């Protein structure tokens, strides 16, 4: 994907921040549009069709979390959540709403450009590897259609949640470290806290109805990472 055609939607209620970021991003070849509130952001997302949305958590009217949830219903854009708060819970809530990553204010335009480039190098989807869906008890994973069902009922997952599950299911007897999952799902150029994997696994389990203390699908291997639960209790 050539940077000169990459469309970035910046959403923040601080005009000075939008102005600070707009120039450098355009200077790097990005096509940039801006919005100062959630309603405008959603309208622009429909017409501008961004590849990436840089989205502030706190916005007037519709907040960043709700904007992210609505974007996820109609857009496959990467979402980078911004927060000026230091509390970890704000970042985690943003990620479970469907954001791909987060940055904490203050940050420089140079840092944002580096993060965007790393994000855009991530694979958008994983190849199927095998024909037909993979089945783990009541869980079925269809890599070709990117659909997941439990007991025949479709489960709506974010792109990252699906790719994490598909990665684990591709080699069900293998224990994947957090770093390996970061490289497979977020890409080899991603940098940040490995805890990001745990956040998305926790939300994935919640959607699958999988109890981490008595897992049916995704097992935690202490001190290492995660793997699928083998049929028969493995």
C-alpha positions in Angstrom: 0.0 0.0 0.0 1.6 3.3 -1.1 1.7 6.0 1.6 0.6 8.7 -0.9 -2.8 7.1 -1.2 -3.3 6.2 2.4 -6.3 8.1 3.9 -6.0 9.1 7.6 -9.0 10.5 9.5 -7.9 12.5 12.6 -10.6 12.9 15.2 -10.0 15.2 18.2 -11.8 18.1 19.8 -8.6 20.1 20.2 -8.1 22.2 16.9 -4.5 22.9 17.9 -3.7 19.2 18.0 -5.3 18.6 14.6 -3.3 21.5 13.1 -0.1 20.2 14.7 -0.6 16.7 13.2 -2.2 17.6 9.8 0.9 19.2 8.3 3.5 16.6 9.1 1.2 13.8 8.0 0.5 15.4 4.7 4.2 16.1 4.4 4.8 12.3 4.7 2.4 11.7 1.8 -0.8 10.8 3.7 -4.2 12.1 2.6 -5.6 13.7 5.8 -9.1 14.7 6.8 -10.1 16.0 10.3 -13.1 16.0 12.6 -13.7 17.7 15.9 -16.5 15.5 17.3 -17.9 12.0 17.0 -20.9 12.8 14.8 -18.7 14.5 12.2 -16.2 11.7 12.4 -18.8 9.1 11.5 -20.1 11.2 8.6 -16.6 11.8 7.3 -15.8 8.1 7.6 -18.6 7.3 5.2 -17.5 9.7 2.5 -13.7 9.8 3.1 -13.4 6.0 3.6 -10.2 6.2 5.6 -7.6 3.4 5.8 -6.8 4.6 9.4 -8.7 6.5 12.0 -6.8 8.3 14.7 -9.5 8.7 17.4 -9.5 10.5 20.6 -11.2 8.7 23.5 -12.9 11.8 24.9 -15.1 13.7 22.4 -18.1 16.0 22.7 -21.4 14.3 21.9 -20.6 10.7 20.8 -17.5 9.6 22.6 -14.6 7.8 21.1 -15.7 4.4 22.3 -19.1 4.7 20.6 -17.5 6.1 17.5 -15.2 3.1 17.4 -18.0 0.6 17.9 -20.0 2.2 15.1 -17.0 2.3 12.8 -16.5 -1.4 13.3 -20.0 -2.1 12.0 -19.2 -0.6 8.5 -15.5 -0.1 8.2 -12.4 -2.2 8.2 -10.2 0.8 8.9 -7.4 0.5 11.5 -8.3 2.5 14.6 -5.6 4.1 16.8 -7.2 5.3 20.0 -5.8 8.4 21.7 -6.1 9.0 25.5 -4.7 11.7 27.7 -5.4 9.7 30.8 -2.8 7.4 32.4 -5.3 4.9 33.8 -4.8 1.5 32.1 -8.5 0.8 32.2 -9.2 3.6 29.6 -6.8 2.0 27.2 -8.1 -1.5 27.7 -11.7 -0.4 27.3 -10.8 1.3 24.0 -9.2 -1.9 22.7 -12.1 -4.0 23.6 -14.4 -1.6 21.7 -12.5 -2.7 18.6 -9.5 -0.4 18.4 -6.3 -1.9 17.0 -3.9 0.1 19.2 -3.6 3.1 21.4 -1.3 6.0 22.1 -1.1 8.2 25.2 -0.9 11.9 25.0 1.4 13.8 24.7 3.2 12.4 21.6 5.0 13.9 18.6 3.9 13.9 15.0 7.0 11.8 14.3 5.9 9.1 16.8 2.4 9.1 15.2 3.9 8.6 11.7 6.1 5.7 12.9 3.1 4.1 14.6 0.9 4.5 11.5 3.5 3.0 9.2 3.9 0.0 11.5 0.2 -0.5 11.8 -0.3 -0.3 8.0 2.3 -3.1 7.5 0.3 -5.5 9.6 -1.5 -8.2 7.6 -5.2 -7.5 7.1 -6.1 -11.1 7.2 -4.6 -14.6 7.6 -4.6 -17.2 4.9 -6.8 -20.2 5.5 -4.1 -22.8 5.3 -6.7 -25.7 5.2 -9.9 -26.3 3.3 -13.1 -25.9 5.2 -13.7 -24.8 8.8 -11.6 -26.0 11.7 -13.8 -27.4 14.5 -13.1 -27.5 18.2 -16.1 -29.0 20.0 -18.9 -26.5 19.5 -16.5 -23.9 18.0 -16.1 -23.6 14.2 -13.6 -21.3 12.6 -13.9 -20.7 8.8 -10.8 -18.9 7.7 -12.0 -18.4 4.1 -15.3 -16.6 5.1 -13.7 -15.2 8.3 -16.7 -16.5 10.3 -16.8 -18.0 13.7 -19.7 -19.9 15.3 -20.4 -21.5 18.6 -23.1 -24.2 18.6 -24.2 -23.0 15.2 -24.5 -19.3 16.3 -22.3 -16.7 14.6 -20.0 -14.8 16.9 -19.1 -11.3 15.9 -15.4 -10.7 16.3 -13.1 -7.8 15.5 -10.4 -8.3 12.9 -7.7 -8.8 15.5 -9.8 -11.2 17.6 -10.5 -13.3 14.6 -6.8 -13.3 13.5 -5.7 -14.3 17.0 -8.1 -17.2 17.1 -7.2 -18.3 13.5 -3.5 -18.2 14.4 -4.0 -20.4 17.4 -6.3 -22.8 15.4 -3.8 -23.0 12.6 -1.5 -25.1 14.8 -3.7 -26.3 17.7 -1.0 -28.4 19.4 1.5 -25.5 19.4 1.9 -23.0 22.3 2.2 -19.5 20.9 4.1 -17.0 22.9 2.7 -13.5 23.1 5.6 -12.2 21.0 4.8 -14.8 18.3 1.1 -13.7 18.3 2.1 -10.1 18.1 4.3 -10.8 15.0 1.6 -12.9 13.3 -1.4 -10.6 14.0 0.1 -7.1 14.4 3.1 -7.7 12.2 6.9 -7.9 12.8 7.4 -4.1 12.9 4.9 -3.6 15.8 6.4 -2.3 19.0 4.6 -2.0 22.3 3.5 -3.9 25.4 2.9 -7.7 25.0 0.0 -7.2 27.4 -2.0 -6.1 24.4 -2.4 -9.8 23.5 -3.9 -10.6 26.9 -6.5 -7.8 26.5 -7.7 -9.2 23.1 -7.6 -12.8 24.3 -9.8 -11.9 27.3 -12.3 -10.2 25.0 -12.2 -13.1 22.6 -12.9 -15.5 25.4 -15.8 -13.4 26.6 -17.4 -13.5 23.2 -16.9 -17.2 22.9 -18.3 -17.9 26.3 -15.0 -19.5 27.3 -14.1 -19.6 31.0 -10.3 -19.1 31.4 -10.4 -21.2 34.6 -12.0 -24.1 32.8 -11.4 -23.4 29.1 -13.1 -25.2 26.3 -11.2 -23.4 23.5 -8.3 -21.2 24.4 -5.9 -22.4 27.1 -3.3 -20.2 29.0 0.1 -21.8 29.3 1.6 -20.1 32.3 4.8 -18.2 31.7 4.6 -19.0 27.9 1.4 -17.9 26.1 -1.7 -19.5 24.6 -2.8 -22.6 22.6 -6.1 -24.2 21.6 -7.6 -26.8 23.9 -7.4 -30.2 22.2 -10.5 -32.2 22.0 -10.7 -34.7 24.8 -9.5 -32.2 27.4 -5.9 -31.6 26.1 
